[in-house]
Amino acid sequence: MTHTLHREGSVEALSKDYIVFAIASKGVNTEGSKEKLQKIFNIFQRHHPLNTGTAKAGSMFSLGSTAAVYDAIVDNEVVHGVFDSQATLVEVLRELKQEDLGLSIVVSGLSDHVCKCAREAGLEPHSSAQSLGIWGKTDLLPEPKVLEIATMCGHGLTSFTLIRELAKSVKDGSMTAEEAARRLAEPCVCGVFNPQRAAVLIQEIAADL
């Protein structure tokens, strides 16, 4: 799973950004996985995720509620939850370990933090993937804070232009940074966007305008 590995940001910012996935293995345990995925979704909810969603149906922001996400879960789905601290991540992983539902769990975040949290939860990471950064014509990339927001949508559906326009709206007082962050979360179809981080960044971009 690589689409959340390209998040840009400082160590401080990324220390408040952890994504947990639950995935069935196609052809192995997808049949009948809906109920297990719903149980995992409920575990996520008990720990107050910043965002949550599924790969096929959408997120709590695009569907309008966590209940709508729950109802949309089907067999062979991918369920996501975004959390803002290592302490919360440890508790989520402990509960997932205790339930032992037989599905693959992937955690995305700063690798040393993720490994530490997994071990605190009594787990040993199976494998690790790491982004090698951005190659090519990097001069075509947007300003760093805009890129930090855009890379929180792993499928690239949060546009640079929308980020800039919403920052202007925050600047002129027609919306709050939190409202802008929720608007930016809507296009991220699978629910891995971190609106809490986005609100901070939008406020910073607006202040620089």
Z-matrix of the N, CA and C atoms (Angstrom, degrees):
N
C 1 1.461
C 2 1.518 1 108.02
N 3 1.328 2 117.42 1 117.34
C 4 1.462 3 119.38 2 -172.51
C 5 1.525 4 114.66 3 -122.31
N 6 1.310 5 119.11 4 -11.56
C 7 1.463 6 117.81 5 -168.10
C 8 1.523 7 114.02 6 -73.42
N 9 1.333 8 119.19 7 -6.00
C 10 1.468 9 120.57 8 173.74
C 11 1.525 10 112.17 9 -107.34
N 12 1.315 11 117.14 10 6.64
C 13 1.465 12 120.01 11 -176.52
C 14 1.519 13 113.59 12 -85.57
N 15 1.305 14 117.66 13 -5.81
C 16 1.464 15 120.41 14 -173.01
C 17 1.523 16 112.93 15 -103.14
N 18 1.312 17 116.74 16 18.82
C 19 1.453 18 120.20 17 180.00
C 20 1.525 19 110.13 18 -67.10
N 21 1.316 20 115.43 19 130.54
C 22 1.461 21 122.26 20 178.39
C 23 1.529 22 109.24 21 -92.71
N 24 1.329 23 116.18 22 152.32
C 25 1.454 24 119.19 23 175.03
C 26 1.509 25 112.76 24 150.15
N 27 1.309 26 115.19 25 168.49
C 28 1.463 27 121.10 26 178.46
C 29 1.525 28 109.72 27 -75.32
N 30 1.326 29 115.93 28 165.85
C 31 1.467 30 120.28 29 175.93
C 32 1.527 31 109.64 30 -60.14
N 33 1.321 32 117.16 31 -39.95
C 34 1.462 33 120.87 32 179.78
C 35 1.531 34 110.92 33 -60.78
N 36 1.344 35 116.50 34 -45.05
C 37 1.468 36 119.98 35 -178.76
C 38 1.521 37 111.28 36 -67.95
N 39 1.324 38 116.59 37 -42.98
C 40 1.462 39 120.96 38 -177.62
C 41 1.526 40 111.96 39 -73.93
N 42 1.324 41 117.16 40 -12.86
C 43 1.461 42 121.03 41 174.77
C 44 1.524 43 111.69 42 -73.47
N 45 1.328 44 116.64 43 -4.61
C 46 1.466 45 121.80 44 178.41
C 47 1.525 46 110.50 45 -120.34
N 48 1.349 47 115.08 46 32.09
C 49 1.466 48 118.89 47 -172.16
C 50 1.532 49 110.08 48 -150.79
N 51 1.332 50 116.23 49 98.41
C 52 1.467 51 121.56 50 -179.96
C 53 1.527 52 108.94 51 -132.44
N 54 1.330 53 116.05 52 132.26
C 55 1.454 54 121.32 53 -178.27
C 56 1.518 55 109.41 54 -116.22
N 57 1.328 56 115.90 55 132.02
C 58 1.458 57 121.63 56 178.17
C 59 1.526 58 108.50 57 -115.82
N 60 1.330 59 115.93 58 132.26
C 61 1.464 60 122.20 59 178.58
C 62 1.526 61 109.64 60 -116.22
N 63 1.306 62 115.93 61 148.11
C 64 1.466 63 121.76 62 168.31
C 65 1.519 64 107.52 63 -122.53
N 66 1.328 65 116.44 64 127.54
C 67 1.459 66 121.38 65 -171.94
C 68 1.523 67 110.42 66 -137.19
N 69 1.319 68 116.43 67 134.99
C 70 1.459 69 121.43 68 170.52
C 71 1.532 70 108.47 69 -87.63
N 72 1.323 71 116.51 70 155.93
C 73 1.464 72 121.56 71 179.90
C 74 1.522 73 109.70 72 -95.39
N 75 1.319 74 116.38 73 118.14
C 76 1.465 75 121.60 74 -175.99
C 77 1.526 76 110.77 75 -56.84
N 78 1.317 77 115.81 76 128.50
C 79 1.449 78 121.06 77 178.88
C 80 1.515 79 114.26 78 81.59
N 81 1.336 80 117.14 79 -3.44
C 82 1.466 81 121.04 80 -178.62
C 83 1.529 82 110.75 81 -113.91
N 84 1.348 83 116.21 82 -58.75
C 85 1.463 84 118.49 83 -177.18
C 86 1.530 85 112.58 84 -139.16
N 87 1.326 86 115.95 85 29.12
C 88 1.471 87 118.72 86 179.42
C 89 1.526 88 111.57 87 -74.11
N 90 1.330 89 117.10 88 -37.32
C 91 1.456 90 120.15 89 -178.32
C 92 1.531 91 110.11 90 -66.29
N 93 1.305 92 115.28 91 123.78
C 94 1.453 93 120.10 92 -178.74
C 95 1.518 94 114.45 93 80.97
N 96 1.330 95 117.43 94 12.15
C 97 1.471 96 119.92 95 -177.25
C 98 1.526 97 112.81 96 -81.41
N 99 1.321 98 117.84 97 -11.97
C 100 1.470 99 120.84 98 -177.72
C 101 1.527 100 111.74 99 -54.07
N 102 1.328 101 117.09 100 -49.87
C 103 1.462 102 120.31 101 -176.82
C 104 1.524 103 111.54 102 -62.74
N 105 1.339 104 117.54 103 -39.11
C 106 1.459 105 121.05 104 179.24
C 107 1.531 106 110.57 105 -67.18
N 108 1.315 107 115.93 106 -40.48
C 109 1.465 108 119.96 107 178.98
C 110 1.527 109 110.67 108 -65.76
N 111 1.317 110 117.22 109 -36.55
C 112 1.464 111 120.26 110 177.19
C 113 1.529 112 111.19 111 -66.82
N 114 1.337 113 116.41 112 -36.13
C 115 1.467 114 119.63 113 176.29
C 116 1.529 115 110.26 114 -64.61
N 117 1.321 116 116.58 115 -41.75
C 118 1.464 117 120.71 116 178.06
C 119 1.526 118 110.31 117 -65.42
N 120 1.312 119 116.27 118 -40.87
C 121 1.468 120 120.39 119 176.60
C 122 1.530 121 110.03 120 -57.54
N 123 1.321 122 117.25 121 -42.74
C 124 1.463 123 120.84 122 179.01
C 125 1.525 124 111.94 123 -65.67
N 126 1.328 125 116.71 124 -34.78
C 127 1.470 126 120.14 125 174.50
C 128 1.522 127 109.44 126 -61.52
N 129 1.320 128 116.74 127 -45.76
C 130 1.466 129 120.50 128 177.53
C 131 1.531 130 109.95 129 -55.73
N 132 1.332 131 117.09 130 -45.90
C 133 1.468 132 120.55 131 -175.80
C 134 1.520 133 112.36 132 -63.78
N 135 1.308 134 117.02 133 -32.96
C 136 1.469 135 119.83 134 179.44
C 137 1.524 136 112.19 135 -65.20
N 138 1.333 137 116.28 136 -17.36
C 139 1.461 138 120.68 137 -178.18
C 140 1.534 139 112.01 138 -111.00
N 141 1.336 140 115.74 139 17.19
C 142 1.470 141 122.83 140 169.70
C 143 1.536 142 113.28 141 55.03
N 144 1.326 143 117.55 142 66.21
C 145 1.469 144 119.85 143 178.63
C 146 1.525 145 112.17 144 -65.78
N 147 1.314 146 115.26 145 150.35
C 148 1.466 147 120.58 146 174.75
C 149 1.521 148 110.66 147 -71.90
N 150 1.317 149 115.59 148 -28.64
C 151 1.460 150 122.51 149 178.43
C 152 1.518 151 107.30 150 -155.25
N 153 1.303 152 115.73 151 155.08
C 154 1.459 153 120.57 152 178.11
C 155 1.517 154 108.19 153 -157.55
N 156 1.329 155 116.45 154 152.45
C 157 1.458 156 119.07 155 -178.64
C 158 1.505 157 111.93 156 179.58
N 159 1.332 158 115.51 157 -172.34
C 160 1.457 159 121.56 158 178.41
C 161 1.520 160 109.10 159 -130.36
N 162 1.323 161 115.62 160 157.64
C 163 1.464 162 120.65 161 -176.76
C 164 1.524 163 112.38 162 -66.48
N 165 1.319 164 117.07 163 -32.60
C 166 1.464 165 120.02 164 -174.14
C 167 1.522 166 113.95 165 -94.27
N 168 1.330 167 116.95 166 -36.58
C 169 1.468 168 119.71 167 -170.45
C 170 1.520 169 113.91 168 -95.62
N 171 1.336 170 117.86 169 -41.58
C 172 1.453 171 120.22 170 -176.84
C 173 1.515 172 111.66 171 135.72
N 174 1.320 173 115.03 172 -171.48
C 175 1.462 174 121.42 173 -174.93
C 176 1.521 175 111.13 174 -111.65
N 177 1.334 176 115.36 175 176.31
C 178 1.459 177 121.04 176 176.18
C 179 1.526 178 111.39 177 -61.97
N 180 1.339 179 117.25 178 -23.66
C 181 1.465 180 121.03 179 179.16
C 182 1.530 181 111.51 180 -85.66
N 183 1.321 182 117.22 181 -41.01
C 184 1.467 183 119.16 182 -179.47
C 185 1.527 184 111.74 183 -77.00
N 186 1.354 185 117.20 184 -32.19
C 187 1.469 186 120.79 185 -179.84
C 188 1.520 187 112.45 186 -92.04
N 189 1.318 188 116.81 187 -16.41
C 190 1.455 189 120.10 188 173.92
C 191 1.508 190 116.53 189 100.93
N 192 1.333 191 118.42 190 -15.63
C 193 1.459 192 120.14 191 179.90
C 194 1.519 193 110.29 192 -167.62
N 195 1.333 194 115.70 193 161.27
C 196 1.468 195 119.42 194 174.89
C 197 1.527 196 110.46 195 -70.01
N 198 1.333 197 117.57 196 -31.36
C 199 1.466 198 120.62 197 178.05
C 200 1.527 199 110.75 198 -61.49
N 201 1.333 200 116.13 199 -39.13
C 202 1.466 201 120.26 200 179.28
C 203 1.526 202 110.84 201 -66.47
N 204 1.331 203 116.47 202 -35.85
C 205 1.475 204 119.84 203 176.85
C 206 1.523 205 109.62 204 -65.11
N 207 1.319 206 116.89 205 -46.94
C 208 1.468 207 121.70 206 179.42
C 209 1.527 208 110.86 207 -55.67
N 210 1.313 209 116.23 208 -47.43
C 211 1.466 210 121.51 209 -177.52
C 212 1.528 211 112.07 210 -66.16
N 213 1.332 212 117.45 211 -23.88
C 214 1.462 213 121.55 212 -177.30
C 215 1.526 214 113.38 213 -86.43
N 216 1.320 215 117.74 214 -9.21
C 217 1.472 216 120.74 215 -177.71
C 218 1.528 217 110.16 216 -67.43
N 219 1.327 218 115.36 217 133.96
C 220 1.463 219 122.74 218 178.98
C 221 1.523 220 108.87 219 -131.56
N 222 1.338 221 116.29 220 173.43
C 223 1.459 222 120.02 221 172.52
C 224 1.528 223 110.09 222 -56.85
N 225 1.306 224 116.49 223 150.99
C 226 1.467 225 122.49 224 175.83
C 227 1.524 226 111.77 225 59.92
N 228 1.317 227 116.29 226 39.71
C 229 1.462 228 122.82 227 178.32
C 230 1.524 229 108.97 228 -104.32
N 231 1.315 230 116.35 229 168.36
C 232 1.464 231 122.63 230 171.02
C 233 1.520 232 106.87 231 -120.95
N 234 1.329 233 116.98 232 125.25
C 235 1.465 234 122.20 233 -177.87
C 236 1.528 235 108.70 234 -110.04
N 237 1.326 236 116.88 235 137.20
C 238 1.463 237 122.39 236 -175.24
C 239 1.524 238 111.86 237 -125.13
N 240 1.327 239 115.23 238 149.85
C 241 1.457 240 121.70 239 170.97
C 242 1.518 241 109.47 240 -142.25
N 243 1.334 242 117.30 241 138.83
C 244 1.470 243 122.88 242 -179.56
C 245 1.525 244 108.69 243 -112.16
N 246 1.332 245 116.45 244 130.13
C 247 1.466 246 121.56 245 -176.03
C 248 1.527 247 110.14 246 -128.83
N 249 1.348 248 115.51 247 159.03
C 250 1.464 249 118.83 248 -169.30
C 251 1.524 250 115.08 249 -112.77
N 252 1.347 251 118.66 250 8.91
C 253 1.455 252 118.54 251 179.54
C 254 1.519 253 111.07 252 -153.44
N 255 1.327 254 115.14 253 155.99
C 256 1.450 255 120.40 254 176.53
C 257 1.530 256 110.41 255 -66.40
N 258 1.317 257 117.15 256 -36.72
C 259 1.463 258 120.35 257 -179.31
C 260 1.532 259 110.85 258 -60.62
N 261 1.322 260 116.09 259 -44.28
C 262 1.463 261 119.87 260 178.40
C 263 1.522 262 110.84 261 -66.14
N 264 1.327 263 116.44 262 -41.49
C 265 1.461 264 120.12 263 178.96
C 266 1.522 265 110.94 264 -58.56
N 267 1.316 266 117.51 265 -43.41
C 268 1.465 267 121.05 266 178.84
C 269 1.521 268 110.42 267 -59.36
N 270 1.328 269 117.53 268 -44.56
C 271 1.460 270 120.80 269 -178.67
C 272 1.526 271 111.26 270 -65.55
N 273 1.326 272 116.99 271 -39.70
C 274 1.471 273 120.50 272 177.04
C 275 1.530 274 110.10 273 -61.46
N 276 1.325 275 116.57 274 -46.96
C 277 1.463 276 120.55 275 -178.63
C 278 1.521 277 111.76 276 -65.74
N 279 1.318 278 117.54 277 -37.23
C 280 1.464 279 120.11 278 177.40
C 281 1.528 280 111.17 279 -61.92
N 282 1.322 281 115.31 280 -42.83
C 283 1.462 282 118.63 281 -178.97
C 284 1.529 283 110.78 282 -69.15
N 285 1.319 284 117.44 283 -38.64
C 286 1.464 285 120.57 284 176.70
C 287 1.529 286 110.70 285 -63.13
N 288 1.323 287 116.47 286 -40.60
C 289 1.469 288 120.57 287 178.44
C 290 1.527 289 110.29 288 -63.46
N 291 1.314 290 116.21 289 -42.51
C 292 1.459 291 120.66 290 -179.07
C 293 1.532 292 111.27 291 -63.91
N 294 1.324 293 116.60 292 -41.17
C 295 1.462 294 120.55 293 -179.69
C 296 1.536 295 111.43 294 -70.28
N 297 1.334 296 117.16 295 -35.70
C 298 1.472 297 122.60 296 175.54
C 299 1.529 298 111.50 297 47.48
N 300 1.320 299 116.34 298 62.36
C 301 1.460 300 122.11 299 -174.00
C 302 1.529 301 114.00 300 -85.42
N 303 1.327 302 117.40 301 -4.20
C 304 1.452 303 119.89 302 173.74
C 305 1.515 304 115.77 303 83.06
N 306 1.325 305 117.66 304 13.00
C 307 1.461 306 121.35 305 176.59
C 308 1.529 307 109.70 306 -105.10
N 309 1.313 308 116.05 307 158.09
C 310 1.462 309 120.62 308 179.38
C 311 1.525 310 109.98 309 -74.46
N 312 1.329 311 116.01 310 137.05
C 313 1.461 312 122.10 311 176.69
C 314 1.528 313 108.20 312 -117.80
N 315 1.315 314 115.84 313 126.47
C 316 1.463 315 122.11 314 178.88
C 317 1.525 316 108.05 315 -118.39
N 318 1.322 317 116.72 316 134.78
C 319 1.463 318 121.35 317 177.25
C 320 1.516 319 108.70 318 -119.60
N 321 1.317 320 116.24 319 131.59
C 322 1.455 321 121.79 320 178.94
C 323 1.525 322 109.52 321 -115.28
N 324 1.329 323 115.81 322 133.96
C 325 1.456 324 121.51 323 -179.80
C 326 1.512 325 109.01 324 166.70
N 327 1.317 326 117.40 325 -172.44
C 328 1.460 327 120.90 326 176.15
C 329 1.530 328 108.53 327 -58.13
N 330 1.329 329 116.69 328 125.44
C 331 1.460 330 120.43 329 -167.76
C 332 1.530 331 113.34 330 -60.38
N 333 1.334 332 117.37 331 -40.55
C 334 1.465 333 118.19 332 -179.78
C 335 1.525 334 111.30 333 -67.12
N 336 1.338 335 116.80 334 -35.15
C 337 1.454 336 120.45 335 177.35
C 338 1.532 337 110.72 336 -67.07
N 339 1.326 338 115.90 337 -45.64
C 340 1.461 339 120.44 338 -177.28
C 341 1.527 340 110.85 339 -62.87
N 342 1.321 341 117.06 340 -45.13
C 343 1.470 342 120.47 341 179.64
C 344 1.521 343 110.89 342 -62.65
N 345 1.328 344 116.75 343 -41.97
C 346 1.470 345 121.27 344 178.49
C 347 1.525 346 110.37 345 -61.29
N 348 1.322 347 117.21 346 -44.77
C 349 1.463 348 121.15 347 -178.60
C 350 1.525 349 110.97 348 -66.50
N 351 1.321 350 116.51 349 -40.90
C 352 1.467 351 119.92 350 179.10
C 353 1.522 352 110.70 351 -59.78
N 354 1.318 353 116.37 352 -44.08
C 355 1.467 354 120.10 353 -178.58
C 356 1.523 355 111.71 354 -69.18
N 357 1.322 356 116.23 355 -35.54
C 358 1.473 357 119.01 356 175.77
C 359 1.523 358 110.81 357 -63.73
N 360 1.330 359 116.12 358 -29.46
C 361 1.460 360 120.98 359 179.57
C 362 1.524 361 112.13 360 -86.31
N 363 1.346 362 116.63 361 1.96
C 364 1.460 363 120.46 362 178.91
C 365 1.508 364 114.25 363 84.73
N 366 1.336 365 116.34 364 24.10
C 367 1.455 366 121.73 365 -178.51
C 368 1.521 367 110.73 366 -119.75
N 369 1.316 368 116.00 367 151.22
C 370 1.465 369 121.17 368 174.07
C 371 1.524 370 107.76 369 -114.69
N 372 1.335 371 118.10 370 120.71
C 373 1.471 372 119.65 371 -179.06
C 374 1.527 373 111.76 372 -55.38
N 375 1.323 374 115.23 373 136.61
C 376 1.468 375 120.99 374 -178.68
C 377 1.522 376 111.76 375 -78.59
N 378 1.323 377 116.86 376 -42.66
C 379 1.464 378 121.88 377 -177.75
C 380 1.517 379 108.46 378 -159.61
N 381 1.332 380 115.80 379 170.75
C 382 1.462 381 119.83 380 -176.98
C 383 1.521 382 110.15 381 -143.40
N 384 1.319 383 116.22 382 141.18
C 385 1.468 384 122.12 383 174.27
C 386 1.516 385 107.67 384 -123.06
N 387 1.317 386 116.72 385 146.76
C 388 1.461 387 120.43 386 -175.96
C 389 1.518 388 110.41 387 -138.47
N 390 1.322 389 115.92 388 137.52
C 391 1.458 390 120.97 389 175.49
C 392 1.527 391 110.05 390 -72.23
N 393 1.310 392 116.33 391 139.18
C 394 1.467 393 121.70 392 177.06
C 395 1.524 394 111.91 393 -96.75
N 396 1.319 395 115.77 394 13.12
C 397 1.462 396 118.95 395 177.24
C 398 1.512 397 112.89 396 90.46
N 399 1.316 398 116.14 397 -168.74
C 400 1.466 399 122.63 398 -176.54
C 401 1.522 400 108.58 399 -107.14
N 402 1.322 401 115.70 400 126.19
C 403 1.458 402 122.60 401 -179.09
C 404 1.533 403 109.81 402 -114.68
N 405 1.325 404 115.72 403 157.40
C 406 1.461 405 119.60 404 176.95
C 407 1.516 406 111.83 405 105.67
N 408 1.321 407 116.17 406 -145.84
C 409 1.461 408 121.72 407 -175.04
C 410 1.531 409 109.71 408 -81.66
N 411 1.317 410 115.11 409 75.08
C 412 1.474 411 119.80 410 -176.47
C 413 1.531 412 112.33 411 -67.65
N 414 1.328 413 116.78 412 -15.06
C 415 1.462 414 119.32 413 176.84
C 416 1.529 415 111.79 414 -68.53
N 417 1.333 416 117.08 415 -13.81
C 418 1.456 417 120.75 416 178.35
C 419 1.528 418 112.43 417 -87.78
N 420 1.321 419 116.42 418 -5.00
C 421 1.459 420 120.20 419 -179.85
C 422 1.531 421 110.56 420 -73.49
N 423 1.326 422 116.77 421 154.64
C 424 1.472 423 119.75 422 177.90
C 425 1.521 424 111.10 423 -75.31
N 426 1.297 425 115.82 424 178.40
C 427 1.458 426 122.00 425 177.71
C 428 1.532 427 109.88 426 -59.47
N 429 1.331 428 117.86 427 149.99
C 430 1.465 429 122.09 428 -170.61
C 431 1.525 430 115.42 429 -52.98
N 432 1.325 431 118.79 430 -44.16
C 433 1.466 432 119.99 431 -176.75
C 434 1.529 433 111.43 432 -68.28
N 435 1.324 434 116.46 433 -34.40
C 436 1.464 435 120.07 434 175.15
C 437 1.527 436 109.77 435 -66.03
N 438 1.313 437 116.62 436 -40.77
C 439 1.462 438 120.96 437 179.08
C 440 1.530 439 110.87 438 -65.58
N 441 1.316 440 117.66 439 -37.17
C 442 1.463 441 120.91 440 177.41
C 443 1.528 442 110.69 441 -58.33
N 444 1.316 443 116.13 442 -42.77
C 445 1.467 444 119.49 443 178.84
C 446 1.517 445 110.87 444 -69.69
N 447 1.325 446 117.05 445 -47.68
C 448 1.465 447 120.85 446 -175.26
C 449 1.520 448 112.53 447 -61.66
N 450 1.324 449 117.16 448 -36.44
C 451 1.467 450 119.27 449 -177.58
C 452 1.521 451 113.15 450 -76.13
N 453 1.325 452 118.02 451 -4.31
C 454 1.463 453 119.77 452 173.54
C 455 1.518 454 111.80 453 -77.15
N 456 1.324 455 117.71 454 -12.00
C 457 1.461 456 121.44 455 169.99
C 458 1.516 457 106.78 456 -102.80
N 459 1.335 458 116.86 457 104.74
C 460 1.459 459 120.83 458 -172.80
C 461 1.508 460 115.30 459 -64.35
N 462 1.345 461 117.24 460 -17.05
C 463 1.463 462 120.13 461 177.82
C 464 1.529 463 111.94 462 -99.15
N 465 1.323 464 117.14 463 7.37
C 466 1.461 465 120.65 464 174.26
C 467 1.516 466 114.60 465 68.78
N 468 1.330 467 118.00 466 32.74
C 469 1.458 468 120.85 467 -176.68
C 470 1.528 469 113.38 468 -97.21
N 471 1.322 470 117.53 469 -2.90
C 472 1.462 471 121.61 470 175.25
C 473 1.521 472 107.34 471 -97.99
N 474 1.313 473 115.99 472 105.21
C 475 1.467 474 120.31 473 -168.97
C 476 1.521 475 113.28 474 -78.62
N 477 1.332 476 114.46 475 151.08
C 478 1.467 477 121.00 476 177.25
C 479 1.528 478 110.39 477 -60.44
N 480 1.325 479 116.65 478 -41.62
C 481 1.461 480 121.11 479 -177.32
C 482 1.519 481 111.27 480 -64.11
N 483 1.332 482 116.71 481 -43.21
C 484 1.461 483 120.20 482 178.84
C 485 1.524 484 110.71 483 -62.09
N 486 1.321 485 117.02 484 -41.58
C 487 1.469 486 120.86 485 178.75
C 488 1.526 487 110.19 486 -58.87
N 489 1.325 488 116.30 487 -47.34
C 490 1.473 489 120.42 488 -178.64
C 491 1.525 490 111.37 489 -64.41
N 492 1.347 491 116.70 490 -42.09
C 493 1.466 492 120.16 491 -178.82
C 494 1.525 493 111.72 492 -65.56
N 495 1.319 494 116.71 493 -40.12
C 496 1.454 495 119.53 494 178.86
C 497 1.525 496 111.55 495 -69.11
N 498 1.332 497 116.47 496 -33.69
C 499 1.468 498 119.62 497 175.40
C 500 1.525 499 110.44 498 -62.22
N 501 1.333 500 116.65 499 -37.39
C 502 1.466 501 120.26 500 176.46
C 503 1.527 502 110.81 501 -64.19
N 504 1.326 503 116.22 502 -38.60
C 505 1.464 504 120.22 503 179.08
C 506 1.526 505 111.35 504 -66.06
N 507 1.322 506 115.98 505 -36.06
C 508 1.463 507 119.88 506 175.45
C 509 1.527 508 109.49 507 -67.84
N 510 1.310 509 115.96 508 -40.34
C 511 1.464 510 121.03 509 -179.93
C 512 1.530 511 111.59 510 -60.93
N 513 1.350 512 116.34 511 -42.26
C 514 1.467 513 118.47 512 -176.92
C 515 1.535 514 112.82 513 -87.45
N 516 1.329 515 116.57 514 1.03
C 517 1.451 516 120.86 515 174.07
C 518 1.509 517 115.35 516 84.30
N 519 1.342 518 118.09 517 8.05
C 520 1.467 519 119.81 518 -178.45
C 521 1.525 520 112.81 519 -80.29
N 522 1.333 521 117.63 520 -12.51
C 523 1.458 522 121.55 521 171.75
C 524 1.511 523 109.52 522 -154.22
N 525 1.319 524 116.44 523 159.46
C 526 1.461 525 120.47 524 177.58
C 527 1.529 526 109.90 525 -85.83
N 528 1.316 527 115.75 526 164.57
C 529 1.464 528 120.29 527 176.78
C 530 1.526 529 111.03 528 -61.87
N 531 1.335 530 116.23 529 -35.49
C 532 1.472 531 120.41 530 178.98
C 533 1.521 532 111.18 531 -67.43
N 534 1.318 533 117.47 532 -39.81
C 535 1.468 534 120.87 533 176.26
C 536 1.518 535 110.85 534 -64.43
N 537 1.323 536 116.57 535 -40.76
C 538 1.466 537 120.49 536 177.96
C 539 1.526 538 110.78 537 -63.66
N 540 1.315 539 116.26 538 -40.60
C 541 1.468 540 120.37 539 -180.00
C 542 1.522 541 111.34 540 -63.78
N 543 1.334 542 116.47 541 -40.55
C 544 1.470 543 119.24 542 177.64
C 545 1.520 544 110.90 543 -65.01
N 546 1.318 545 116.66 544 -38.00
C 547 1.476 546 120.16 545 177.40
C 548 1.528 547 110.50 546 -64.15
N 549 1.325 548 117.14 547 -38.78
C 550 1.460 549 121.08 548 179.13
C 551 1.520 550 112.21 549 -69.91
N 552 1.325 551 116.76 550 -26.72
C 553 1.463 552 120.48 551 -179.81
C 554 1.525 553 112.34 552 -73.97
N 555 1.310 554 117.56 553 -24.66
C 556 1.464 555 121.01 554 -173.99
C 557 1.534 556 114.02 555 -60.69
N 558 1.345 557 120.06 556 -43.71
C 559 1.468 558 118.49 557 -178.88
C 560 1.522 559 114.41 558 -69.31
N 561 1.332 560 117.97 559 -18.66
C 562 1.469 561 121.64 560 -179.01
C 563 1.525 562 108.16 561 -74.15
N 564 1.326 563 116.02 562 98.55
C 565 1.454 564 121.37 563 -165.30
C 566 1.522 565 114.33 564 -65.34
N 567 1.340 566 118.59 565 -28.71
C 568 1.464 567 117.86 566 -172.81
C 569 1.524 568 113.78 567 -102.09
N 570 1.325 569 118.47 568 -1.93
C 571 1.450 570 120.19 569 172.24
C 572 1.511 571 115.71 570 84.46
N 573 1.340 572 118.09 571 31.25
C 574 1.466 573 120.30 572 178.06
C 575 1.525 574 112.15 573 -102.05
N 576 1.316 575 117.44 574 -1.11
C 577 1.464 576 123.18 575 179.34
C 578 1.523 577 109.52 576 -70.88
N 579 1.332 578 116.68 577 138.16
C 580 1.463 579 121.95 578 -178.82
C 581 1.535 580 109.41 579 -102.54
N 582 1.338 581 118.66 580 98.97
C 583 1.467 582 120.38 581 -176.58
C 584 1.517 583 113.25 582 -68.95
N 585 1.320 584 117.82 583 -26.43
C 586 1.462 585 120.20 584 179.14
C 587 1.517 586 110.57 585 -65.49
N 588 1.338 587 116.46 586 -47.54
C 589 1.468 588 120.32 587 175.75
C 590 1.520 589 110.80 588 -62.60
N 591 1.332 590 115.93 589 -41.08
C 592 1.463 591 120.23 590 -177.07
C 593 1.520 592 111.47 591 -61.95
N 594 1.330 593 117.78 592 -39.04
C 595 1.464 594 120.97 593 -179.26
C 596 1.523 595 110.92 594 -62.61
N 597 1.324 596 116.90 595 -41.64
C 598 1.465 597 121.38 596 178.41
C 599 1.528 598 110.03 597 -63.01
N 600 1.325 599 116.14 598 -45.35
C 601 1.465 600 120.91 599 -177.01
C 602 1.525 601 111.37 600 -68.31
N 603 1.323 602 117.50 601 -40.60
C 604 1.455 603 121.50 602 178.71
C 605 1.528 604 110.21 603 -61.31
N 606 1.321 605 116.65 604 -41.07
C 607 1.459 606 121.04 605 177.82
C 608 1.526 607 110.72 606 -62.43
N 609 1.319 608 116.67 607 -40.18
C 610 1.460 609 121.41 608 178.94
C 611 1.527 610 111.43 609 -67.49
N 612 1.333 611 116.77 610 -41.32
C 613 1.469 612 120.53 611 178.29
C 614 1.531 613 109.46 612 -64.21
N 615 1.341 614 116.28 613 -44.46
C 616 1.464 615 120.56 614 -179.73
C 617 1.522 616 111.01 615 -61.00
N 618 1.318 617 116.87 616 -39.18
C 619 1.465 618 120.74 617 -179.35
C 620 1.525 619 111.92 618 -65.46
N 621 1.341 620 116.30 619 -26.09
C 622 1.467 621 120.87 620 -178.69
C 623 1.522 622 113.01 621 -86.37
N 624 1.342 623 117.57 622 -10.06
C 625 1.466 624 120.53 623 -177.12
C 626 1.526 625 111.96 624 -75.35
